[in-house]
Amino acid sequence: MAFKTTAGLAFLALAGSVKAQSVDGSKYNSPSNGPPASYFAAATTLPVAALQSAAAKASSVPSKATYPVNTDDDSPKSTIHSDWVKFNQGAALSWVADMDVDCDGIDYKCKGNGDGLPETNWGALSAYEVPWIVIPDQFLTANEDLLPGNNVAAVICNGKMYYGILGDSNGDDPEVTGEASWLMARTCFPDDDLNGAEGHAEADVTYIVFTGDDAVLPSSALNKNYITNFSTLRSMGDKLVGALASNLGLSGSKPSPSASVPSQTTLETSAATSAASTSSASGSTATCSWEGHCEGAICSTEDDCSDDLVCDSGKCSSPDEDDGDDEDDEDEEENDEDDEDEDDEDDEDDE
């Protein structure tokens, strides 16, 4: 499929600009000496903030898509969305959740991991060397055609975006979502000493996993234990994210580390994190689930406005206000008709 903008072509050009990073994975199989973040960080020119907002507004729900983010009775729930799975390039699933640490595989005895397994779904990956994400087992079973395994994934966390693979599934009771390998979790939140018993509790992490066989990291870059070529991971990630961004018509830059993640359509509980910020540049002074697109923000169509807001006279406003404007317009029309009738009567009197 042809890219819609020259920006999309620029994103693809990034694929050839990554310095080769072939590695001996065993040398990085250490809890404190894993691959550096630069090996699997996304290109800084990609529209991370816009992509984060788009994921938060996703609404299409496939089967078996909603799960708690932890095992508490009152746990927030996260829904996997399928709005983007029909794209010819950059097709993906997305969700917003917290981030617990998964140490299954050869590092299953990592700190705090009392129930680890020596294998992962498609091998026995190293949690210290491979940046991976986890998906609930029921969802994986119901969507095996979309997710054959080792699919390239993008994670937006703490103001940055990193690439990894879909490396494992969660089969707990209840099954939960919002998990990543030791390396991914501790790269996302380097100051929090995350481990098998201590995760990142806030549901403010955006997960994107690309679907289909074309999105699978090839065996030339991955064996059953380690990623062996990080340049392949990065180039595939930049290409897939670039295609997705082009399909969505997105542009922008990475979010700040303190940015809140809009999550109205994703987390189905009041305990979920939602964005609450203002944007003077757009003219918005209210709060809503999509930063910069709240009531009062400048708009051209209703797609530019958050939640149930409508685009009225170039500004996002509530539907009630819009109805009020319609009533005012009707009143003005009635007054104009009355004035015309009075003018006709005056003309008859003059005759």
Contacts in CASP RR format, 6 or more apart in sequence:
PFRMAT RR
TARGET T0000
AUTHOR 0000-0000-0000
METHOD contacts of the structure
MODEL  1
MAFKTTAGLAFLALAGSVKAQSVDGSKYNSPSNGPPASYFAAATTLPVAA
LQSAAAKASSVPSKATYPVNTDDDSPKSTIHSDWVKFNQGAALSWVADMD
VDCDGIDYKCKGNGDGLPETNWGALSAYEVPWIVIPDQFLTANEDLLPGN
NVAAVICNGKMYYGILGDSNGDDPEVTGEASWLMARTCFPDDDLNGAEGH
AEADVTYIVFTGDDAVLPSSALNKNYITNFSTLRSMGDKLVGALASNLGL
SGSKPSPSASVPSQTTLETSAATSAASTSSASGSTATCSWEGHCEGAICS
TEDDCSDDLVCDSGKCSSPDEDDGDDEDDEDEEENDEDDEDEDDEDDEDD
E
1 87 0 8 1.000
1 88 0 8 1.000
1 89 0 8 1.000
3 9 0 8 1.000
3 12 0 8 1.000
3 243 0 8 1.000
3 246 0 8 1.000
4 246 0 8 1.000
4 247 0 8 1.000
4 249 0 8 1.000
5 246 0 8 1.000
5 249 0 8 1.000
7 245 0 8 1.000
7 246 0 8 1.000
7 251 0 8 1.000
8 242 0 8 1.000
8 243 0 8 1.000
8 245 0 8 1.000
8 246 0 8 1.000
10 45 0 8 1.000
11 43 0 8 1.000
11 45 0 8 1.000
11 46 0 8 1.000
11 238 0 8 1.000
11 239 0 8 1.000
11 241 0 8 1.000
11 242 0 8 1.000
11 243 0 8 1.000
11 245 0 8 1.000
11 246 0 8 1.000
12 238 0 8 1.000
12 239 0 8 1.000
12 242 0 8 1.000
12 243 0 8 1.000
14 43 0 8 1.000
14 45 0 8 1.000
14 235 0 8 1.000
14 238 0 8 1.000
14 239 0 8 1.000
15 235 0 8 1.000
15 236 0 8 1.000
15 238 0 8 1.000
15 239 0 8 1.000
16 235 0 8 1.000
18 231 0 8 1.000
18 234 0 8 1.000
18 235 0 8 1.000
18 238 0 8 1.000
19 231 0 8 1.000
20 229 0 8 1.000
20 231 0 8 1.000
21 39 0 8 1.000
21 229 0 8 1.000
21 230 0 8 1.000
21 231 0 8 1.000
21 234 0 8 1.000
22 228 0 8 1.000
22 229 0 8 1.000
22 230 0 8 1.000
22 231 0 8 1.000
23 35 0 8 1.000
23 39 0 8 1.000
23 226 0 8 1.000
23 227 0 8 1.000
23 228 0 8 1.000
23 229 0 8 1.000
23 230 0 8 1.000
24 228 0 8 1.000
25 126 0 8 1.000
25 129 0 8 1.000
25 225 0 8 1.000
25 226 0 8 1.000
25 227 0 8 1.000
25 228 0 8 1.000
26 129 0 8 1.000
26 225 0 8 1.000
26 226 0 8 1.000
28 34 0 8 1.000
28 35 0 8 1.000
28 126 0 8 1.000
28 128 0 8 1.000
28 129 0 8 1.000
28 226 0 8 1.000
29 106 0 8 1.000
29 107 0 8 1.000
29 126 0 8 1.000
29 128 0 8 1.000
29 129 0 8 1.000
29 226 0 8 1.000
30 128 0 8 1.000
31 107 0 8 1.000
31 110 0 8 1.000
31 111 0 8 1.000
31 128 0 8 1.000
31 182 0 8 1.000
34 128 0 8 1.000
34 129 0 8 1.000
34 183 0 8 1.000
35 129 0 8 1.000
35 131 0 8 1.000
35 183 0 8 1.000
35 227 0 8 1.000
35 230 0 8 1.000
37 160 0 8 1.000
37 162 0 8 1.000
37 187 0 8 1.000
39 230 0 8 1.000
39 233 0 8 1.000
39 234 0 8 1.000
40 131 0 8 1.000
40 162 0 8 1.000
40 163 0 8 1.000
40 164 0 8 1.000
40 187 0 8 1.000
40 230 0 8 1.000
40 233 0 8 1.000
40 234 0 8 1.000
41 160 0 8 1.000
41 161 0 8 1.000
41 162 0 8 1.000
41 163 0 8 1.000
41 234 0 8 1.000
42 48 0 8 1.000
42 154 0 8 1.000
42 160 0 8 1.000
42 161 0 8 1.000
42 162 0 8 1.000
42 163 0 8 1.000
42 234 0 8 1.000
42 237 0 8 1.000
42 238 0 8 1.000
42 241 0 8 1.000
43 234 0 8 1.000
43 238 0 8 1.000
44 253 0 8 1.000
44 254 0 8 1.000
45 253 0 8 1.000
46 161 0 8 1.000
46 238 0 8 1.000
46 241 0 8 1.000
46 242 0 8 1.000
46 245 0 8 1.000
46 254 0 8 1.000
47 245 0 8 1.000
47 250 0 8 1.000
47 251 0 8 1.000
47 252 0 8 1.000
47 253 0 8 1.000
48 156 0 8 1.000
48 159 0 8 1.000
48 160 0 8 1.000
48 161 0 8 1.000
48 252 0 8 1.000
48 253 0 8 1.000
48 254 0 8 1.000
48 255 0 8 1.000
49 252 0 8 1.000
49 253 0 8 1.000
49 254 0 8 1.000
49 255 0 8 1.000
49 259 0 8 1.000
50 245 0 8 1.000
50 248 0 8 1.000
50 250 0 8 1.000
50 251 0 8 1.000
50 252 0 8 1.000
51 156 0 8 1.000
51 161 0 8 1.000
51 206 0 8 1.000
51 208 0 8 1.000
51 241 0 8 1.000
51 244 0 8 1.000
51 245 0 8 1.000
51 248 0 8 1.000
51 250 0 8 1.000
52 156 0 8 1.000
52 206 0 8 1.000
52 255 0 8 1.000
52 259 0 8 1.000
52 261 0 8 1.000
53 262 0 8 1.000
53 290 0 8 1.000
53 291 0 8 1.000
54 248 0 8 1.000
54 250 0 8 1.000
55 81 0 8 1.000
55 94 0 8 1.000
55 95 0 8 1.000
55 96 0 8 1.000
55 156 0 8 1.000
55 206 0 8 1.000
55 208 0 8 1.000
55 266 0 8 1.000
56 96 0 8 1.000
56 206 0 8 1.000
56 261 0 8 1.000
56 262 0 8 1.000
56 263 0 8 1.000
56 264 0 8 1.000
56 265 0 8 1.000
56 266 0 8 1.000
56 275 0 8 1.000
56 289 0 8 1.000
56 290 0 8 1.000
57 262 0 8 1.000
57 265 0 8 1.000
57 289 0 8 1.000
57 290 0 8 1.000
57 306 0 8 1.000
58 81 0 8 1.000
58 83 0 8 1.000
58 84 0 8 1.000
58 94 0 8 1.000
58 265 0 8 1.000
58 266 0 8 1.000
59 81 0 8 1.000
59 83 0 8 1.000
59 265 0 8 1.000
60 81 0 8 1.000
60 82 0 8 1.000
60 83 0 8 1.000
61 79 0 8 1.000
61 80 0 8 1.000
61 81 0 8 1.000
61 82 0 8 1.000
62 80 0 8 1.000
62 82 0 8 1.000
62 85 0 8 1.000
62 93 0 8 1.000
62 139 0 8 1.000
62 142 0 8 1.000
62 143 0 8 1.000
63 142 0 8 1.000
64 136 0 8 1.000
64 138 0 8 1.000
64 139 0 8 1.000
64 142 0 8 1.000
65 79 0 8 1.000
65 80 0 8 1.000
65 81 0 8 1.000
65 82 0 8 1.000
65 139 0 8 1.000
66 77 0 8 1.000
66 78 0 8 1.000
66 79 0 8 1.000
66 80 0 8 1.000
66 268 0 8 1.000
67 77 0 8 1.000
67 78 0 8 1.000
67 80 0 8 1.000
67 136 0 8 1.000
67 139 0 8 1.000
67 174 0 8 1.000
67 175 0 8 1.000
67 176 0 8 1.000
67 177 0 8 1.000
68 75 0 8 1.000
68 76 0 8 1.000
68 77 0 8 1.000
68 78 0 8 1.000
68 174 0 8 1.000
68 176 0 8 1.000
68 177 0 8 1.000
69 75 0 8 1.000
69 76 0 8 1.000
69 77 0 8 1.000
69 78 0 8 1.000
69 97 0 8 1.000
69 98 0 8 1.000
69 176 0 8 1.000
69 177 0 8 1.000
69 178 0 8 1.000
69 203 0 8 1.000
70 76 0 8 1.000
70 98 0 8 1.000
70 100 0 8 1.000
70 176 0 8 1.000
70 201 0 8 1.000
71 172 0 8 1.000
71 174 0 8 1.000
71 176 0 8 1.000
74 269 0 8 1.000
74 271 0 8 1.000
75 176 0 8 1.000
75 269 0 8 1.000
76 203 0 8 1.000
76 267 0 8 1.000
76 268 0 8 1.000
76 269 0 8 1.000
76 271 0 8 1.000
76 272 0 8 1.000
77 267 0 8 1.000
77 268 0 8 1.000
77 269 0 8 1.000
78 95 0 8 1.000
78 96 0 8 1.000
78 97 0 8 1.000
78 177 0 8 1.000
78 178 0 8 1.000
78 203 0 8 1.000
78 266 0 8 1.000
78 267 0 8 1.000
79 95 0 8 1.000
79 265 0 8 1.000
79 266 0 8 1.000
79 267 0 8 1.000
79 268 0 8 1.000
80 93 0 8 1.000
80 94 0 8 1.000
80 95 0 8 1.000
80 135 0 8 1.000
80 139 0 8 1.000
80 177 0 8 1.000
81 93 0 8 1.000
81 94 0 8 1.000
81 95 0 8 1.000
81 265 0 8 1.000
81 266 0 8 1.000
82 93 0 8 1.000
83 94 0 8 1.000
84 90 0 8 1.000
84 91 0 8 1.000
84 92 0 8 1.000
84 93 0 8 1.000
84 94 0 8 1.000
84 244 0 8 1.000
84 247 0 8 1.000
84 248 0 8 1.000
85 91 0 8 1.000
85 92 0 8 1.000
85 93 0 8 1.000
85 146 0 8 1.000
85 211 0 8 1.000
87 243 0 8 1.000
87 244 0 8 1.000
87 247 0 8 1.000
89 240 0 8 1.000
89 243 0 8 1.000
89 244 0 8 1.000
89 247 0 8 1.000
90 210 0 8 1.000
90 215 0 8 1.000
90 240 0 8 1.000
90 241 0 8 1.000
90 242 0 8 1.000
90 243 0 8 1.000
90 244 0 8 1.000
90 247 0 8 1.000
91 210 0 8 1.000
91 211 0 8 1.000
91 212 0 8 1.000
91 215 0 8 1.000
91 244 0 8 1.000
92 208 0 8 1.000
92 209 0 8 1.000
92 210 0 8 1.000
92 211 0 8 1.000
92 240 0 8 1.000
92 244 0 8 1.000
93 143 0 8 1.000
93 146 0 8 1.000
93 147 0 8 1.000
93 208 0 8 1.000
93 209 0 8 1.000
93 211 0 8 1.000
94 206 0 8 1.000
94 207 0 8 1.000
94 208 0 8 1.000
94 209 0 8 1.000
95 177 0 8 1.000
95 178 0 8 1.000
95 206 0 8 1.000
95 207 0 8 1.000
95 266 0 8 1.000
96 203 0 8 1.000
96 204 0 8 1.000
96 205 0 8 1.000
96 206 0 8 1.000
96 207 0 8 1.000
96 261 0 8 1.000
96 263 0 8 1.000
96 266 0 8 1.000
96 267 0 8 1.000
97 177 0 8 1.000
97 178 0 8 1.000
97 203 0 8 1.000
97 205 0 8 1.000
97 207 0 8 1.000
97 267 0 8 1.000
98 178 0 8 1.000
98 199 0 8 1.000
98 200 0 8 1.000
98 201 0 8 1.000
98 202 0 8 1.000
98 203 0 8 1.000
98 204 0 8 1.000
98 205 0 8 1.000
99 157 0 8 1.000
99 178 0 8 1.000
99 179 0 8 1.000
99 180 0 8 1.000
99 184 0 8 1.000
99 185 0 8 1.000
99 188 0 8 1.000
99 189 0 8 1.000
99 194 0 8 1.000
99 199 0 8 1.000
99 200 0 8 1.000
99 205 0 8 1.000
100 176 0 8 1.000
100 178 0 8 1.000
100 179 0 8 1.000
100 180 0 8 1.000
100 185 0 8 1.000
100 196 0 8 1.000
100 199 0 8 1.000
100 200 0 8 1.000
101 110 0 8 1.000
101 113 0 8 1.000
101 127 0 8 1.000
101 179 0 8 1.000
101 180 0 8 1.000
101 181 0 8 1.000
101 182 0 8 1.000
101 185 0 8 1.000
101 186 0 8 1.000
101 194 0 8 1.000
101 195 0 8 1.000
101 196 0 8 1.000
101 198 0 8 1.000
101 199 0 8 1.000
102 127 0 8 1.000
102 132 0 8 1.000
102 134 0 8 1.000
102 168 0 8 1.000
102 170 0 8 1.000
102 179 0 8 1.000
102 180 0 8 1.000
102 181 0 8 1.000
102 182 0 8 1.000
103 109 0 8 1.000
103 110 0 8 1.000
103 113 0 8 1.000
103 116 0 8 1.000
103 127 0 8 1.000
103 181 0 8 1.000
103 182 0 8 1.000
103 196 0 8 1.000
104 116 0 8 1.000
104 117 0 8 1.000
104 118 0 8 1.000
104 119 0 8 1.000
104 120 0 8 1.000
104 125 0 8 1.000
104 127 0 8 1.000
104 168 0 8 1.000
105 116 0 8 1.000
105 117 0 8 1.000
105 118 0 8 1.000
105 119 0 8 1.000
105 120 0 8 1.000
105 123 0 8 1.000
105 124 0 8 1.000
105 125 0 8 1.000
105 126 0 8 1.000
105 127 0 8 1.000
106 118 0 8 1.000
106 124 0 8 1.000
106 125 0 8 1.000
106 126 0 8 1.000
106 127 0 8 1.000
106 225 0 8 1.000
107 126 0 8 1.000
107 127 0 8 1.000
107 128 0 8 1.000
107 182 0 8 1.000
108 116 0 8 1.000
108 117 0 8 1.000
108 118 0 8 1.000
108 127 0 8 1.000
109 116 0 8 1.000
110 127 0 8 1.000
110 128 0 8 1.000
110 182 0 8 1.000
110 195 0 8 1.000
110 196 0 8 1.000
111 195 0 8 1.000
111 196 0 8 1.000
111 197 0 8 1.000
112 195 0 8 1.000
112 196 0 8 1.000
112 197 0 8 1.000
112 198 0 8 1.000
113 195 0 8 1.000
113 196 0 8 1.000
113 197 0 8 1.000
114 196 0 8 1.000
114 197 0 8 1.000
118 124 0 8 1.000
120 132 0 8 1.000
120 167 0 8 1.000
120 168 0 8 1.000
121 140 0 8 1.000
121 149 0 8 1.000
121 167 0 8 1.000
121 168 0 8 1.000
121 169 0 8 1.000
122 149 0 8 1.000
122 150 0 8 1.000
122 167 0 8 1.000
122 224 0 8 1.000
123 224 0 8 1.000
123 225 0 8 1.000
124 224 0 8 1.000
124 225 0 8 1.000
125 132 0 8 1.000
125 167 0 8 1.000
125 168 0 8 1.000
125 181 0 8 1.000
125 224 0 8 1.000
125 225 0 8 1.000
125 226 0 8 1.000
126 225 0 8 1.000
126 226 0 8 1.000
127 181 0 8 1.000
127 182 0 8 1.000
127 183 0 8 1.000
128 181 0 8 1.000
128 182 0 8 1.000
128 183 0 8 1.000
129 183 0 8 1.000
129 225 0 8 1.000
129 226 0 8 1.000
129 227 0 8 1.000
130 164 0 8 1.000
130 165 0 8 1.000
130 167 0 8 1.000
130 181 0 8 1.000
130 183 0 8 1.000
130 226 0 8 1.000
130 227 0 8 1.000
131 155 0 8 1.000
131 162 0 8 1.000
131 163 0 8 1.000
131 164 0 8 1.000
131 165 0 8 1.000
131 180 0 8 1.000
131 181 0 8 1.000
131 183 0 8 1.000
131 184 0 8 1.000
131 187 0 8 1.000
131 227 0 8 1.000
132 153 0 8 1.000
132 164 0 8 1.000
132 165 0 8 1.000
132 166 0 8 1.000
132 167 0 8 1.000
132 168 0 8 1.000
132 180 0 8 1.000
132 181 0 8 1.000
132 184 0 8 1.000
133 153 0 8 1.000
133 155 0 8 1.000
133 164 0 8 1.000
133 165 0 8 1.000
133 166 0 8 1.000
133 167 0 8 1.000
133 178 0 8 1.000
133 179 0 8 1.000
133 180 0 8 1.000
133 181 0 8 1.000
133 184 0 8 1.000
133 207 0 8 1.000
133 209 0 8 1.000
134 166 0 8 1.000
134 167 0 8 1.000
134 168 0 8 1.000
134 169 0 8 1.000
134 170 0 8 1.000
134 177 0 8 1.000
134 178 0 8 1.000
134 179 0 8 1.000
134 180 0 8 1.000
135 147 0 8 1.000
135 166 0 8 1.000
135 169 0 8 1.000
135 170 0 8 1.000
135 177 0 8 1.000
135 209 0 8 1.000
136 169 0 8 1.000
136 170 0 8 1.000
136 171 0 8 1.000
136 175 0 8 1.000
136 176 0 8 1.000
136 177 0 8 1.000
137 169 0 8 1.000
137 170 0 8 1.000
137 171 0 8 1.000
137 175 0 8 1.000
138 175 0 8 1.000
140 147 0 8 1.000
140 169 0 8 1.000
145 212 0 8 1.000
146 211 0 8 1.000
146 212 0 8 1.000
147 166 0 8 1.000
147 209 0 8 1.000
147 211 0 8 1.000
147 212 0 8 1.000
148 212 0 8 1.000
148 213 0 8 1.000
148 216 0 8 1.000
149 165 0 8 1.000
149 166 0 8 1.000
149 167 0 8 1.000
149 216 0 8 1.000
150 165 0 8 1.000
150 166 0 8 1.000
150 167 0 8 1.000
150 216 0 8 1.000
150 217 0 8 1.000
150 222 0 8 1.000
151 165 0 8 1.000
151 166 0 8 1.000
151 209 0 8 1.000
151 210 0 8 1.000
151 211 0 8 1.000
151 212 0 8 1.000
151 215 0 8 1.000
151 216 0 8 1.000
151 217 0 8 1.000
152 163 0 8 1.000
152 164 0 8 1.000
152 165 0 8 1.000
152 209 0 8 1.000
152 210 0 8 1.000
152 215 0 8 1.000
152 216 0 8 1.000
152 217 0 8 1.000
152 233 0 8 1.000
152 236 0 8 1.000
152 237 0 8 1.000
152 240 0 8 1.000
153 163 0 8 1.000
153 164 0 8 1.000
153 165 0 8 1.000
153 166 0 8 1.000
153 207 0 8 1.000
153 208 0 8 1.000
153 209 0 8 1.000
153 210 0 8 1.000
154 161 0 8 1.000
154 162 0 8 1.000
154 163 0 8 1.000
154 164 0 8 1.000
154 207 0 8 1.000
154 208 0 8 1.000
154 209 0 8 1.000
154 210 0 8 1.000
154 237 0 8 1.000
154 240 0 8 1.000
154 241 0 8 1.000
155 161 0 8 1.000
155 162 0 8 1.000
155 163 0 8 1.000
155 164 0 8 1.000
155 180 0 8 1.000
155 184 0 8 1.000
155 188 0 8 1.000
155 205 0 8 1.000
155 206 0 8 1.000
155 207 0 8 1.000
155 208 0 8 1.000
156 205 0 8 1.000
156 206 0 8 1.000
156 208 0 8 1.000
156 255 0 8 1.000
157 188 0 8 1.000
157 189 0 8 1.000
157 200 0 8 1.000
157 204 0 8 1.000
157 205 0 8 1.000
157 206 0 8 1.000
158 188 0 8 1.000
158 189 0 8 1.000
158 257 0 8 1.000
159 254 0 8 1.000
159 255 0 8 1.000
159 256 0 8 1.000
159 257 0 8 1.000
159 259 0 8 1.000
160 188 0 8 1.000
160 254 0 8 1.000
160 257 0 8 1.000
161 241 0 8 1.000
161 254 0 8 1.000
162 184 0 8 1.000
162 187 0 8 1.000
162 188 0 8 1.000
163 233 0 8 1.000
163 234 0 8 1.000
163 236 0 8 1.000
163 237 0 8 1.000
164 184 0 8 1.000
164 233 0 8 1.000
165 217 0 8 1.000
165 222 0 8 1.000
165 227 0 8 1.000
165 233 0 8 1.000
166 209 0 8 1.000
167 181 0 8 1.000
168 179 0 8 1.000
168 181 0 8 1.000
170 176 0 8 1.000
170 177 0 8 1.000
170 179 0 8 1.000
178 205 0 8 1.000
178 207 0 8 1.000
180 188 0 8 1.000
182 194 0 8 1.000
182 195 0 8 1.000
182 196 0 8 1.000
185 194 0 8 1.000
185 199 0 8 1.000
185 200 0 8 1.000
186 192 0 8 1.000
186 194 0 8 1.000
188 200 0 8 1.000
188 205 0 8 1.000
189 200 0 8 1.000
192 198 0 8 1.000
192 199 0 8 1.000
192 200 0 8 1.000
194 200 0 8 1.000
202 273 0 8 1.000
203 263 0 8 1.000
203 267 0 8 1.000
203 272 0 8 1.000
203 273 0 8 1.000
204 260 0 8 1.000
204 261 0 8 1.000
204 263 0 8 1.000
204 273 0 8 1.000
205 261 0 8 1.000
206 261 0 8 1.000
208 241 0 8 1.000
208 244 0 8 1.000
210 237 0 8 1.000
210 240 0 8 1.000
210 244 0 8 1.000
215 236 0 8 1.000
215 240 0 8 1.000
217 227 0 8 1.000
217 232 0 8 1.000
217 233 0 8 1.000
217 236 0 8 1.000
218 232 0 8 1.000
220 228 0 8 1.000
220 229 0 8 1.000
220 232 0 8 1.000
221 227 0 8 1.000
221 228 0 8 1.000
221 229 0 8 1.000
221 230 0 8 1.000
221 232 0 8 1.000
221 233 0 8 1.000
222 228 0 8 1.000
222 229 0 8 1.000
227 233 0 8 1.000
245 251 0 8 1.000
259 275 0 8 1.000
259 277 0 8 1.000
259 291 0 8 1.000
260 273 0 8 1.000
260 274 0 8 1.000
260 275 0 8 1.000
260 276 0 8 1.000
260 277 0 8 1.000
260 291 0 8 1.000
261 273 0 8 1.000
261 274 0 8 1.000
261 275 0 8 1.000
262 274 0 8 1.000
262 275 0 8 1.000
262 288 0 8 1.000
262 289 0 8 1.000
262 290 0 8 1.000
262 291 0 8 1.000
262 306 0 8 1.000
263 272 0 8 1.000
263 273 0 8 1.000
263 274 0 8 1.000
263 275 0 8 1.000
263 289 0 8 1.000
264 274 0 8 1.000
264 289 0 8 1.000
264 307 0 8 1.000
265 289 0 8 1.000
266 272 0 8 1.000
267 273 0 8 1.000
267 274 0 8 1.000
274 289 0 8 1.000
275 287 0 8 1.000
275 288 0 8 1.000
275 289 0 8 1.000
275 290 0 8 1.000
275 291 0 8 1.000
276 287 0 8 1.000
277 287 0 8 1.000
277 291 0 8 1.000
277 292 0 8 1.000
278 284 0 8 1.000
278 285 0 8 1.000
278 286 0 8 1.000
278 287 0 8 1.000
278 292 0 8 1.000
278 294 0 8 1.000
279 291 0 8 1.000
279 292 0 8 1.000
279 294 0 8 1.000
279 297 0 8 1.000
282 292 0 8 1.000
282 293 0 8 1.000
282 296 0 8 1.000
282 297 0 8 1.000
282 298 0 8 1.000
283 296 0 8 1.000
283 297 0 8 1.000
283 298 0 8 1.000
283 315 0 8 1.000
284 292 0 8 1.000
284 293 0 8 1.000
284 294 0 8 1.000
284 295 0 8 1.000
284 296 0 8 1.000
284 297 0 8 1.000
284 316 0 8 1.000
285 294 0 8 1.000
285 295 0 8 1.000
285 296 0 8 1.000
286 294 0 8 1.000
286 295 0 8 1.000
286 296 0 8 1.000
287 294 0 8 1.000
288 294 0 8 1.000
288 295 0 8 1.000
288 306 0 8 1.000
288 307 0 8 1.000
288 309 0 8 1.000
289 306 0 8 1.000
289 307 0 8 1.000
290 306 0 8 1.000
290 307 0 8 1.000
292 306 0 8 1.000
293 299 0 8 1.000
293 304 0 8 1.000
293 305 0 8 1.000
293 306 0 8 1.000
293 309 0 8 1.000
293 316 0 8 1.000
294 306 0 8 1.000
294 309 0 8 1.000
294 316 0 8 1.000
295 309 0 8 1.000
295 316 0 8 1.000
295 317 0 8 1.000
295 318 0 8 1.000
296 315 0 8 1.000
296 316 0 8 1.000
296 317 0 8 1.000
297 304 0 8 1.000
297 305 0 8 1.000
297 315 0 8 1.000
297 316 0 8 1.000
298 304 0 8 1.000
298 314 0 8 1.000
298 315 0 8 1.000
298 316 0 8 1.000
299 305 0 8 1.000
299 311 0 8 1.000
299 314 0 8 1.000
299 315 0 8 1.000
299 316 0 8 1.000
300 311 0 8 1.000
300 314 0 8 1.000
301 311 0 8 1.000
302 309 0 8 1.000
302 310 0 8 1.000
302 311 0 8 1.000
304 311 0 8 1.000
304 316 0 8 1.000
305 311 0 8 1.000
305 316 0 8 1.000
306 316 0 8 1.000
308 318 0 8 1.000
308 319 0 8 1.000
309 316 0 8 1.000
309 317 0 8 1.000
309 318 0 8 1.000
309 319 0 8 1.000
310 316 0 8 1.000
310 317 0 8 1.000
310 318 0 8 1.000
310 319 0 8 1.000
310 322 0 8 1.000
311 317 0 8 1.000
312 321 0 8 1.000
312 322 0 8 1.000
312 325 0 8 1.000
313 325 0 8 1.000
END
